[in-house]
Amino acid sequence: MSFKLLGLSEPILKAISKKGYDTPSPIQAKAIPPILDGYDVLASAQTGTGKTAGFTLPMLHILSENPKEKFRPIRALVLTPTRELAAQVYANVKEYSEFLNLRSTVIFGGVNQKPQVSNIRNGVDILVATPGRLLDLVNQGHISLKRIEIFVLDEADRMLDMGFLRDIERVMKLMPDRRQNLMFSATFSKDIKKLAFTILNNPVQVEATPENTAVEAISQKVYRVAKAHKTGLIIKLISDGDWKQVLVFTRTKHGANNLTKKLIGAGITAAAIHGNKSQGARTKALKGFKDGQVRVMVATDIAARGLDIPLLPHVVNFEIPNISEDYVHRIGRTGRAGAKGEAISLVSADETTFLRDIQKLIGEKLPVEIMEGFEPDPNASTTPIKPGQNRQPRNSKPKGSGDKSKSNSSSGSGGRNRNKNKSRSSNNDRRSNSSRS
């Protein structure tokens, strides 16, 4: 099937051809026709399946049939969970609307809002946004969503994972009841279906691939290794394999920073990308990675969501995710557009349960290797470490330590000091937990 058979307008077909495409991907072939027919759509598509064009192309076609040349209210809203994904979607909108009389812009946090507000005041047909900045500008009176005709919720599963449900509900109340709704998600979990019920009206449900399956073009492998030897092993794999471009996943921002420093210390150019990095730093790191100036990008799951890195050859799970679905998202960064990819997971004893859950999800037992000099610790516990479990508040003491008579006292200056210390410990605990991405 060619794009011409889908019923898209000539200006859009011209833009598609300019990008070198002539055949739609499975998700595009399944999603575009019902969207063009005006149906609400619930689509399941993994990363790298061409889902962005799956909603961008028909959205542009519909809007271009009834252009608003003089006064341009926002007629289409694409809501995404991360800045990087918002920028990627916007880039697609710009490319595919090159030969159309439509205006678009993108807004997200972490940068000065003035240029974004200026673009909106000049009039736009399509707005790509993250929830926080969108609601902020709405509250300031810079944005009205009363004329929305098409609403797209992209990466809906990640939206829920990141706690954006309340924001989504607030955005819904700002839009007219009569509109077309498109919801794209990597999975069809119970929570996603519940959310879809509140947003979509009699939706057409489409799937590009069987739910939660890993891409066949990806070679997957597990290295059993002691936790203390993981850094040495990844340095050896990168150096001996002469890997030029590697995306490495850690569970926490602190872990990403720490690993990045050690890689740089070993003479390997690396950069970290996570929620604590400024937008400028994240953009610079991603550009360096794509341009080949940086060999290794170390990222947390949330920061890497939506990253589009063509022909990425290697993905390494320095720490495998405790949420099985995230494994599929991670390795889906490689093996795209028909290219071969390699996904390697470094698994310590306490991650055994996570590995078992991942294998159950993907329906496949992954090959396991042990590299000489980096063997697993036979005495290590296989009990999974919960978030924050292996951290203690600064200056804290084990239970039962110290003078019992003093610890039982609750009056005087000693009691007040202990209450302050208890408060600090509680705050440290909260900071410890909030450092996770």
MARKOLDREN-419523 format. One record per residue (C-alpha): residue in three letters; x, y, z; residue number from 1. Coordinates in steps of 0.02 Angstrom, whole numbers, plus 50000, padded with zeros to 5 digits. Example, Ala and Ser with C-alpha at 12.3 -4.5 7.8 and 13.67 -1.06 7.14 Angstrom:
residues 2
{atom 'ALA'; {50615; 49775; 50390}; 1};
{atom 'SER'; {50684; 49947; 50357}; 2};
This chain:
residues 437
{atom 'MET'; {50000; 50000; 50000}; 1};
{atom 'SER'; {50059; 50177; 49961}; 2};
{atom 'PHE'; {50018; 50340; 50051}; 3};
{atom 'LYS'; {49919; 50394; 49897}; 4};
{atom 'LEU'; {49789; 50260; 49933}; 5};
{atom 'LEU'; {49754; 50330; 50107}; 6};
{atom 'GLY'; {49664; 50484; 50042}; 7};
{atom 'LEU'; {49788; 50616; 50099}; 8};
{atom 'SER'; {49797; 50782; 50005}; 9};
{atom 'GLU'; {49929; 50820; 49874}; 10};
{atom 'PRO'; {50026; 50948; 49980}; 11};
{atom 'ILE'; {50045; 50817; 50118}; 12};
{atom 'LEU'; {50095; 50681; 49994}; 13};
{atom 'LYS'; {50226; 50802; 49926}; 14};
{atom 'ALA'; {50298; 50827; 50101}; 15};
{atom 'ILE'; {50298; 50640; 50133}; 16};
{atom 'SER'; {50389; 50609; 49969}; 17};
{atom 'LYS'; {50516; 50743; 50012}; 18};
{atom 'LYS'; {50560; 50646; 50169}; 19};
{atom 'GLY'; {50588; 50491; 50062}; 20};
{atom 'TYR'; {50436; 50391; 50117}; 21};
{atom 'ASP'; {50313; 50305; 50001}; 22};
{atom 'THR'; {50241; 50161; 50103}; 23};
{atom 'PRO'; {50150; 50186; 50268}; 24};
{atom 'SER'; {50199; 50086; 50421}; 25};
{atom 'PRO'; {50069; 49966; 50494}; 26};
{atom 'ILE'; {50010; 50090; 50626}; 27};
{atom 'GLN'; {49995; 50227; 50494}; 28};
{atom 'ALA'; {49898; 50115; 50376}; 29};
{atom 'LYS'; {49777; 50065; 50515}; 30};
{atom 'ALA'; {49756; 50233; 50604}; 31};
{atom 'ILE'; {49750; 50361; 50463}; 32};
{atom 'PRO'; {49588; 50303; 50374}; 33};
{atom 'PRO'; {49474; 50307; 50529}; 34};
{atom 'ILE'; {49548; 50474; 50584}; 35};
{atom 'LEU'; {49512; 50547; 50412}; 36};
{atom 'ASP'; {49335; 50482; 50428}; 37};
{atom 'GLY'; {49313; 50580; 50589}; 38};
{atom 'TYR'; {49315; 50437; 50715}; 39};
{atom 'ASP'; {49396; 50444; 50886}; 40};
{atom 'VAL'; {49543; 50323; 50888}; 41};
{atom 'LEU'; {49631; 50223; 51024}; 42};
{atom 'ALA'; {49796; 50161; 50954}; 43};
{atom 'SER'; {49929; 50048; 51027}; 44};
{atom 'ALA'; {50100; 50072; 50950}; 45};
{atom 'GLN'; {50276; 50041; 51014}; 46};
{atom 'THR'; {50416; 50167; 50995}; 47};
{atom 'GLY'; {50489; 50171; 50820}; 48};
{atom 'THR'; {50331; 50117; 50728}; 49};
{atom 'GLY'; {50295; 50286; 50648}; 50};
{atom 'LYS'; {50151; 50327; 50765}; 51};
{atom 'THR'; {50184; 50515; 50763}; 52};
{atom 'ALA'; {50149; 50525; 50577}; 53};
{atom 'GLY'; {50001; 50411; 50611}; 54};
{atom 'PHE'; {49908; 50555; 50693}; 55};
{atom 'THR'; {50002; 50705; 50620}; 56};
{atom 'LEU'; {49962; 50670; 50437}; 57};
{atom 'PRO'; {49773; 50651; 50452}; 58};
{atom 'MET'; {49764; 50795; 50577}; 59};
{atom 'LEU'; {49849; 50910; 50451}; 60};
{atom 'HIS'; {49734; 50849; 50312}; 61};
{atom 'ILE'; {49577; 50885; 50413}; 62};
{atom 'LEU'; {49633; 51059; 50470}; 63};
{atom 'SER'; {49690; 51109; 50295}; 64};
{atom 'GLU'; {49518; 51074; 50223}; 65};
{atom 'ASN'; {49449; 51221; 50324}; 66};
{atom 'PRO'; {49591; 51347; 50345}; 67};
{atom 'LYS'; {49577; 51499; 50459}; 68};
{atom 'GLU'; {49688; 51627; 50372}; 69};
{atom 'LYS'; {49646; 51789; 50463}; 70};
{atom 'PHE'; {49607; 51743; 50642}; 71};
{atom 'ARG'; {49694; 51582; 50693}; 72};
{atom 'PRO'; {49625; 51505; 50853}; 73};
{atom 'ILE'; {49709; 51348; 50917}; 74};
{atom 'ARG'; {49614; 51209; 50829}; 75};
{atom 'ALA'; {49721; 51057; 50870}; 76};
{atom 'LEU'; {49810; 51013; 51032}; 77};
{atom 'VAL'; {49941; 50877; 51047}; 78};
{atom 'LEU'; {49982; 50839; 51228}; 79};
{atom 'THR'; {50146; 50747; 51266}; 80};
{atom 'PRO'; {50229; 50696; 51430}; 81};
{atom 'THR'; {50406; 50763; 51399}; 82};
{atom 'ARG'; {50495; 50911; 51321}; 83};
{atom 'GLU'; {50595; 50800; 51204}; 84};
{atom 'LEU'; {50441; 50714; 51137}; 85};
{atom 'ALA'; {50352; 50881; 51116}; 86};
{atom 'ALA'; {50498; 50947; 51014}; 87};
{atom 'GLN'; {50500; 50789; 50909}; 88};
{atom 'VAL'; {50313; 50796; 50872}; 89};
{atom 'TYR'; {50326; 50980; 50828}; 90};
{atom 'ALA'; {50468; 50943; 50708}; 91};
{atom 'ASN'; {50357; 50815; 50621}; 92};
{atom 'VAL'; {50212; 50938; 50611}; 93};
{atom 'LYS'; {50325; 51069; 50532}; 94};
{atom 'GLU'; {50397; 50949; 50405}; 95};
{atom 'TYR'; {50231; 50876; 50348}; 96};
{atom 'SER'; {50143; 51045; 50342}; 97};
{atom 'GLU'; {50279; 51127; 50235}; 98};
{atom 'PHE'; {50162; 51148; 50086}; 99};
{atom 'LEU'; {50006; 51191; 50187}; 100};
{atom 'ASN'; {49940; 51357; 50249}; 101};
{atom 'LEU'; {49944; 51303; 50431}; 102};
{atom 'ARG'; {50041; 51373; 50578}; 103};
{atom 'SER'; {50104; 51275; 50728}; 104};
{atom 'THR'; {50210; 51299; 50882}; 105};
{atom 'VAL'; {50272; 51202; 51034}; 106};
{atom 'ILE'; {50274; 51249; 51217}; 107};
{atom 'PHE'; {50360; 51162; 51364}; 108};
{atom 'GLY'; {50440; 51207; 51529}; 109};
{atom 'GLY'; {50622; 51235; 51570}; 110};
{atom 'VAL'; {50642; 51380; 51449}; 111};
{atom 'ASN'; {50588; 51563; 51440}; 112};
{atom 'GLN'; {50402; 51574; 51402}; 113};
{atom 'LYS'; {50410; 51742; 51310}; 114};
{atom 'PRO'; {50451; 51673; 51136}; 115};
{atom 'GLN'; {50316; 51541; 51158}; 116};
{atom 'VAL'; {50186; 51671; 51207}; 117};
{atom 'SER'; {50238; 51779; 51059}; 118};
{atom 'ASN'; {50210; 51634; 50938}; 119};
{atom 'ILE'; {50038; 51599; 51011}; 120};
{atom 'ARG'; {49986; 51782; 50998}; 121};
{atom 'ASN'; {50032; 51780; 50813}; 122};
{atom 'GLY'; {49903; 51643; 50790}; 123};
{atom 'VAL'; {49929; 51455; 50774}; 124};
{atom 'ASP'; {49819; 51315; 50711}; 125};
{atom 'ILE'; {49914; 51175; 50800}; 126};
{atom 'LEU'; {49988; 51178; 50974}; 127};
{atom 'VAL'; {50105; 51043; 51039}; 128};
{atom 'ALA'; {50126; 51053; 51227}; 129};
{atom 'THR'; {50175; 50973; 51390}; 130};
{atom 'PRO'; {50042; 50982; 51527}; 131};
{atom 'GLY'; {50132; 51095; 51651}; 132};
{atom 'ARG'; {50176; 51237; 51534}; 133};
{atom 'LEU'; {50008; 51226; 51446}; 134};
{atom 'LEU'; {49908; 51247; 51606}; 135};
{atom 'ASP'; {50026; 51383; 51665}; 136};
{atom 'LEU'; {49997; 51487; 51508}; 137};
{atom 'VAL'; {49810; 51453; 51515}; 138};
{atom 'ASN'; {49806; 51520; 51694}; 139};
{atom 'GLN'; {49901; 51674; 51636}; 140};
{atom 'GLY'; {49770; 51706; 51503}; 141};
{atom 'HIS'; {49887; 51677; 51354}; 142};
{atom 'ILE'; {49799; 51521; 51288}; 143};
{atom 'SER'; {49618; 51475; 51252}; 144};
{atom 'LEU'; {49567; 51297; 51209}; 145};
{atom 'LYS'; {49385; 51339; 51173}; 146};
{atom 'ARG'; {49404; 51313; 50984}; 147};
{atom 'ILE'; {49493; 51144; 50988}; 148};
{atom 'GLU'; {49433; 51027; 50850}; 149};
{atom 'ILE'; {49561; 50887; 50871}; 150};
{atom 'PHE'; {49641; 50829; 51034}; 151};
{atom 'VAL'; {49787; 50707; 51031}; 152};
{atom 'LEU'; {49850; 50624; 51190}; 153};
{atom 'ASP'; {50020; 50551; 51146}; 154};
{atom 'GLU'; {50113; 50423; 51253}; 155};
{atom 'ALA'; {49960; 50406; 51364}; 156};
{atom 'ASP'; {50037; 50266; 51467}; 157};
{atom 'ARG'; {50187; 50373; 51511}; 158};
{atom 'MET'; {50070; 50516; 51554}; 159};
{atom 'LEU'; {49992; 50408; 51688}; 160};
{atom 'ASP'; {50160; 50343; 51747}; 161};
{atom 'MET'; {50219; 50523; 51773}; 162};
{atom 'GLY'; {50065; 50571; 51872}; 163};
{atom 'PHE'; {49984; 50685; 51742}; 164};
{atom 'LEU'; {49807; 50617; 51762}; 165};
{atom 'ARG'; {49745; 50770; 51858}; 166};
{atom 'ASP'; {49823; 50886; 51729}; 167};
{atom 'ILE'; {49741; 50790; 51587}; 168};
{atom 'GLU'; {49573; 50806; 51674}; 169};
{atom 'ARG'; {49599; 50994; 51694}; 170};
{atom 'VAL'; {49643; 51012; 51509}; 171};
{atom 'MET'; {49488; 50912; 51460}; 172};
{atom 'LYS'; {49375; 51038; 51549}; 173};
{atom 'LEU'; {49451; 51181; 51449}; 174};
{atom 'MET'; {49403; 51108; 51279}; 175};
{atom 'PRO'; {49233; 51100; 51192}; 176};
{atom 'ASP'; {49136; 50937; 51210}; 177};
{atom 'ARG'; {49121; 50917; 51021}; 178};
{atom 'ARG'; {49293; 50872; 50956}; 179};
{atom 'GLN'; {49389; 50725; 50884}; 180};
{atom 'ASN'; {49499; 50631; 51008}; 181};
{atom 'LEU'; {49652; 50527; 50968}; 182};
{atom 'MET'; {49742; 50428; 51102}; 183};
{atom 'PHE'; {49907; 50339; 51072}; 184};
{atom 'SER'; {49987; 50222; 51198}; 185};
{atom 'ALA'; {50120; 50087; 51197}; 186};
{atom 'THR'; {50008; 49976; 51302}; 187};
{atom 'PHE'; {49823; 49945; 51332}; 188};
{atom 'SER'; {49828; 49925; 51521}; 189};
{atom 'LYS'; {49673; 49934; 51631}; 190};
{atom 'ASP'; {49716; 50113; 51680}; 191};
{atom 'ILE'; {49735; 50163; 51497}; 192};
{atom 'LYS'; {49567; 50087; 51451}; 193};
{atom 'LYS'; {49488; 50176; 51599}; 194};
{atom 'LEU'; {49561; 50342; 51542}; 195};
{atom 'ALA'; {49507; 50308; 51362}; 196};
{atom 'PHE'; {49328; 50283; 51422}; 197};
{atom 'THR'; {49327; 50460; 51493}; 198};
{atom 'ILE'; {49404; 50541; 51338}; 199};
{atom 'LEU'; {49351; 50445; 51183}; 200};
{atom 'ASN'; {49179; 50424; 51104}; 201};
{atom 'ASN'; {49149; 50254; 51023}; 202};
{atom 'PRO'; {49332; 50241; 50971}; 203};
{atom 'VAL'; {49406; 50135; 50834}; 204};
{atom 'GLN'; {49542; 50029; 50917}; 205};
{atom 'VAL'; {49698; 49990; 50817}; 206};
{atom 'GLU'; {49859; 49899; 50858}; 207};
{atom 'ALA'; {50020; 49899; 50758}; 208};
{atom 'THR'; {50100; 49750; 50845}; 209};
{atom 'PRO'; {50046; 49623; 50975}; 210};
{atom 'GLU'; {50039; 49705; 51146}; 211};
{atom 'ASN'; {50204; 49721; 51240}; 212};
{atom 'THR'; {50309; 49619; 51117}; 213};
{atom 'ALA'; {50492; 49663; 51087}; 214};
{atom 'VAL'; {50552; 49710; 50915}; 215};
{atom 'GLU'; {50615; 49556; 50820}; 216};
{atom 'ALA'; {50760; 49652; 50742}; 217};
{atom 'ILE'; {50838; 49675; 50913}; 218};
{atom 'SER'; {50968; 49552; 50979}; 219};
{atom 'GLN'; {50943; 49538; 51167}; 220};
{atom 'LYS'; {51069; 49475; 51293}; 221};
{atom 'VAL'; {51092; 49471; 51482}; 222};
{atom 'TYR'; {51255; 49479; 51578}; 223};
{atom 'ARG'; {51248; 49414; 51755}; 224};
{atom 'VAL'; {51366; 49524; 51855}; 225};
{atom 'ALA'; {51400; 49582; 52032}; 226};
{atom 'LYS'; {51329; 49756; 52063}; 227};
{atom 'ALA'; {51503; 49823; 52106}; 228};
{atom 'HIS'; {51571; 49762; 51938}; 229};
{atom 'LYS'; {51438; 49839; 51824}; 230};
{atom 'THR'; {51536; 49997; 51785}; 231};
{atom 'GLY'; {51693; 49899; 51741}; 232};
{atom 'LEU'; {51593; 49782; 51630}; 233};
{atom 'ILE'; {51506; 49919; 51532}; 234};
{atom 'ILE'; {51673; 50008; 51504}; 235};
{atom 'LYS'; {51747; 49845; 51438}; 236};
{atom 'LEU'; {51599; 49813; 51323}; 237};
{atom 'ILE'; {51605; 49988; 51250}; 238};
{atom 'SER'; {51795; 49989; 51231}; 239};
{atom 'ASP'; {51821; 49812; 51165}; 240};
{atom 'GLY'; {51672; 49826; 51048}; 241};
{atom 'ASP'; {51725; 50000; 50991}; 242};
{atom 'TRP'; {51545; 50056; 51009}; 243};
{atom 'LYS'; {51519; 50230; 50936}; 244};
{atom 'GLN'; {51342; 50263; 50996}; 245};
{atom 'VAL'; {51265; 50187; 51152}; 246};
{atom 'LEU'; {51109; 50234; 51250}; 247};
{atom 'VAL'; {51124; 50177; 51432}; 248};
{atom 'PHE'; {50980; 50172; 51555}; 249};
{atom 'THR'; {50989; 50195; 51743}; 250};
{atom 'ARG'; {50846; 50201; 51867}; 251};
{atom 'THR'; {50893; 50365; 51951}; 252};
{atom 'LYS'; {50961; 50536; 51910}; 253};
{atom 'HIS'; {51102; 50513; 52036}; 254};
{atom 'GLY'; {51147; 50348; 51955}; 255};
{atom 'ALA'; {51152; 50430; 51783}; 256};
{atom 'ASN'; {51268; 50568; 51844}; 257};
{atom 'ASN'; {51381; 50447; 51935}; 258};
{atom 'LEU'; {51400; 50328; 51788}; 259};
{atom 'THR'; {51431; 50472; 51668}; 260};
{atom 'LYS'; {51576; 50535; 51775}; 261};
{atom 'LYS'; {51654; 50361; 51781}; 262};
{atom 'LEU'; {51639; 50338; 51592}; 263};
{atom 'ILE'; {51721; 50506; 51562}; 264};
{atom 'GLY'; {51857; 50457; 51685}; 265};
{atom 'ALA'; {51888; 50302; 51580}; 266};
{atom 'GLY'; {51913; 50408; 51424}; 267};
{atom 'ILE'; {51739; 50379; 51351}; 268};
{atom 'THR'; {51642; 50535; 51300}; 269};
{atom 'ALA'; {51474; 50531; 51389}; 270};
{atom 'ALA'; {51330; 50643; 51440}; 271};
{atom 'ALA'; {51185; 50622; 51560}; 272};
{atom 'ILE'; {51005; 50670; 51524}; 273};
{atom 'HIS'; {50871; 50674; 51659}; 274};
{atom 'GLY'; {50740; 50784; 51739}; 275};
{atom 'ASN'; {50863; 50890; 51841}; 276};
{atom 'LYS'; {50954; 50946; 51685}; 277};
{atom 'SER'; {50903; 51111; 51607}; 278};
{atom 'GLN'; {50821; 51107; 51437}; 279};
{atom 'GLY'; {50976; 51187; 51362}; 280};
{atom 'ALA'; {51088; 51053; 51435}; 281};
{atom 'ARG'; {50973; 50914; 51376}; 282};
{atom 'THR'; {50964; 50985; 51199}; 283};
{atom 'LYS'; {51153; 51006; 51192}; 284};
{atom 'ALA'; {51183; 50828; 51255}; 285};
{atom 'LEU'; {51061; 50753; 51130}; 286};
{atom 'LYS'; {51137; 50851; 50986}; 287};
{atom 'GLY'; {51313; 50795; 51034}; 288};
{atom 'PHE'; {51252; 50615; 51043}; 289};
{atom 'LYS'; {51169; 50622; 50872}; 290};
{atom 'ASP'; {51319; 50711; 50794}; 291};
{atom 'GLY'; {51441; 50581; 50860}; 292};
{atom 'GLN'; {51533; 50698; 50978}; 293};
{atom 'VAL'; {51466; 50600; 51126}; 294};
{atom 'ARG'; {51480; 50410; 51121}; 295};
{atom 'VAL'; {51370; 50369; 51270}; 296};
{atom 'MET'; {51206; 50448; 51325}; 297};
{atom 'VAL'; {51157; 50397; 51502}; 298};
{atom 'ALA'; {50972; 50425; 51535}; 299};
{atom 'THR'; {50828; 50391; 51651}; 300};
{atom 'ASP'; {50667; 50318; 51582}; 301};
{atom 'ILE'; {50568; 50479; 51592}; 302};
{atom 'ALA'; {50703; 50587; 51511}; 303};
{atom 'ALA'; {50727; 50464; 51368}; 304};
{atom 'ARG'; {50542; 50450; 51330}; 305};
{atom 'GLY'; {50509; 50512; 51154}; 306};
{atom 'LEU'; {50691; 50524; 51102}; 307};
{atom 'ASP'; {50708; 50490; 50916}; 308};
{atom 'ILE'; {50885; 50430; 50876}; 309};
{atom 'PRO'; {50892; 50354; 50701}; 310};
{atom 'LEU'; {50990; 50193; 50678}; 311};
{atom 'LEU'; {51045; 50181; 50860}; 312};
{atom 'PRO'; {51148; 50020; 50867}; 313};
{atom 'HIS'; {51162; 49986; 51055}; 314};
{atom 'VAL'; {51052; 50002; 51209}; 315};
{atom 'VAL'; {51117; 49949; 51380}; 316};
{atom 'ASN'; {51013; 49926; 51536}; 317};
{atom 'PHE'; {51143; 49968; 51667}; 318};
{atom 'GLU'; {51002; 49937; 51790}; 319};
{atom 'ILE'; {50852; 49843; 51724}; 320};
{atom 'PRO'; {50683; 49925; 51759}; 321};
{atom 'ASN'; {50571; 49866; 51899}; 322};
{atom 'ILE'; {50421; 49902; 51785}; 323};
{atom 'SER'; {50424; 49769; 51650}; 324};
{atom 'GLU'; {50342; 49875; 51516}; 325};
{atom 'ASP'; {50484; 50000; 51529}; 326};
{atom 'TYR'; {50603; 49866; 51464}; 327};
{atom 'VAL'; {50506; 49861; 51301}; 328};
{atom 'HIS'; {50510; 50052; 51289}; 329};
{atom 'ARG'; {50697; 50054; 51321}; 330};
{atom 'ILE'; {50754; 49925; 51196}; 331};
{atom 'GLY'; {50633; 49997; 51068}; 332};
{atom 'ARG'; {50756; 50139; 51044}; 333};
{atom 'THR'; {50863; 50022; 50937}; 334};
{atom 'GLY'; {50817; 49908; 50793}; 335};
{atom 'ARG'; {50712; 50043; 50710}; 336};
{atom 'ALA'; {50666; 50070; 50528}; 337};
{atom 'GLY'; {50720; 49893; 50483}; 338};
{atom 'ALA'; {50896; 49913; 50553}; 339};
{atom 'LYS'; {50975; 49785; 50670}; 340};
{atom 'GLY'; {51001; 49831; 50851}; 341};
{atom 'GLU'; {51076; 49759; 51009}; 342};
{atom 'ALA'; {51004; 49771; 51185}; 343};
{atom 'ILE'; {51111; 49716; 51331}; 344};
{atom 'SER'; {51056; 49706; 51513}; 345};
{atom 'LEU'; {51176; 49700; 51661}; 346};
{atom 'VAL'; {51085; 49603; 51795}; 347};
{atom 'SER'; {51141; 49590; 51976}; 348};
{atom 'ALA'; {51070; 49467; 52102}; 349};
{atom 'ASP'; {50941; 49586; 52173}; 350};
{atom 'GLU'; {50869; 49615; 51998}; 351};
{atom 'THR'; {50828; 49431; 51969}; 352};
{atom 'THR'; {50643; 49455; 52004}; 353};
{atom 'PHE'; {50635; 49602; 51883}; 354};
{atom 'LEU'; {50718; 49497; 51747}; 355};
{atom 'ARG'; {50594; 49356; 51776}; 356};
{atom 'ASP'; {50447; 49477; 51758}; 357};
{atom 'ILE'; {50519; 49550; 51597}; 358};
{atom 'GLN'; {50541; 49378; 51519}; 359};
{atom 'LYS'; {50363; 49334; 51566}; 360};
{atom 'LEU'; {50299; 49494; 51485}; 361};
{atom 'ILE'; {50391; 49474; 51320}; 362};
{atom 'GLY'; {50364; 49285; 51316}; 363};
{atom 'GLU'; {50546; 49249; 51289}; 364};
{atom 'LYS'; {50691; 49184; 51393}; 365};
{atom 'LEU'; {50841; 49295; 51362}; 366};
{atom 'PRO'; {51014; 49218; 51335}; 367};
{atom 'VAL'; {51128; 49240; 51486}; 368};
{atom 'GLU'; {51317; 49259; 51487}; 369};
{atom 'ILE'; {51449; 49282; 51621}; 370};
{atom 'MET'; {51609; 49374; 51574}; 371};
{atom 'GLU'; {51771; 49320; 51655}; 372};
{atom 'GLY'; {51828; 49446; 51784}; 373};
{atom 'PHE'; {51652; 49514; 51806}; 374};
{atom 'GLU'; {51565; 49366; 51885}; 375};
{atom 'PRO'; {51408; 49384; 51991}; 376};
{atom 'ASP'; {51423; 49383; 52180}; 377};
{atom 'PRO'; {51366; 49210; 52240}; 378};
{atom 'ASN'; {51330; 49278; 52414}; 379};
{atom 'ALA'; {51225; 49427; 52359}; 380};
{atom 'SER'; {51041; 49434; 52408}; 381};
{atom 'THR'; {50913; 49406; 52271}; 382};
{atom 'THR'; {50783; 49510; 52364}; 383};
{atom 'PRO'; {50734; 49661; 52257}; 384};
{atom 'ILE'; {50787; 49828; 52328}; 385};
{atom 'LYS'; {50640; 49945; 52344}; 386};
{atom 'PRO'; {50657; 50131; 52304}; 387};
{atom 'GLY'; {50754; 50216; 52444}; 388};
{atom 'GLN'; {50777; 50052; 52541}; 389};
{atom 'ASN'; {50966; 50055; 52532}; 390};
{atom 'ARG'; {50979; 50238; 52583}; 391};
{atom 'GLN'; {50977; 50312; 52758}; 392};
{atom 'PRO'; {50950; 50493; 52810}; 393};
{atom 'ARG'; {51110; 50587; 52845}; 394};
{atom 'ASN'; {51170; 50574; 53028}; 395};
{atom 'SER'; {51039; 50442; 53066}; 396};
{atom 'LYS'; {51075; 50305; 53193}; 397};
{atom 'PRO'; {51018; 50124; 53199}; 398};
{atom 'LYS'; {50865; 50091; 53304}; 399};
{atom 'GLY'; {50904; 50060; 53486}; 400};
{atom 'SER'; {51074; 50147; 53482}; 401};
{atom 'GLY'; {51125; 50286; 53601}; 402};
{atom 'ASP'; {51068; 50326; 53779}; 403};
{atom 'LYS'; {50894; 50254; 53806}; 404};
{atom 'SER'; {50854; 50376; 53944}; 405};
{atom 'LYS'; {50890; 50523; 53830}; 406};
{atom 'SER'; {50796; 50449; 53684}; 407};
{atom 'ASN'; {50641; 50429; 53792}; 408};
{atom 'SER'; {50645; 50610; 53848}; 409};
{atom 'SER'; {50527; 50727; 53756}; 410};
{atom 'SER'; {50545; 50886; 53857}; 411};
{atom 'GLY'; {50671; 51028; 53865}; 412};
{atom 'SER'; {50797; 51081; 53735}; 413};
{atom 'GLY'; {50852; 50902; 53705}; 414};
{atom 'GLY'; {50677; 50854; 53650}; 415};
{atom 'ARG'; {50665; 51004; 53534}; 416};
{atom 'ASN'; {50832; 50961; 53452}; 417};
{atom 'ARG'; {50778; 50783; 53425}; 418};
{atom 'ASN'; {50616; 50842; 53345}; 419};
{atom 'LYS'; {50718; 50951; 53227}; 420};
{atom 'ASN'; {50831; 50804; 53184}; 421};
{atom 'LYS'; {50678; 50696; 53153}; 422};
{atom 'SER'; {50609; 50828; 53036}; 423};
{atom 'ARG'; {50774; 50838; 52942}; 424};
{atom 'SER'; {50780; 50649; 52925}; 425};
{atom 'SER'; {50603; 50648; 52858}; 426};
{atom 'ASN'; {50648; 50784; 52732}; 427};
{atom 'ASN'; {50803; 50687; 52680}; 428};
{atom 'ASP'; {50695; 50534; 52652}; 429};
{atom 'ARG'; {50578; 50634; 52542}; 430};
{atom 'ARG'; {50724; 50707; 52443}; 431};
{atom 'SER'; {50796; 50533; 52424}; 432};
{atom 'ASN'; {50635; 50467; 52351}; 433};
{atom 'SER'; {50605; 50620; 52240}; 434};
{atom 'SER'; {50775; 50597; 52159}; 435};
{atom 'ARG'; {50708; 50447; 52066}; 436};
{atom 'SER'; {50646; 50473; 51888}; 437};
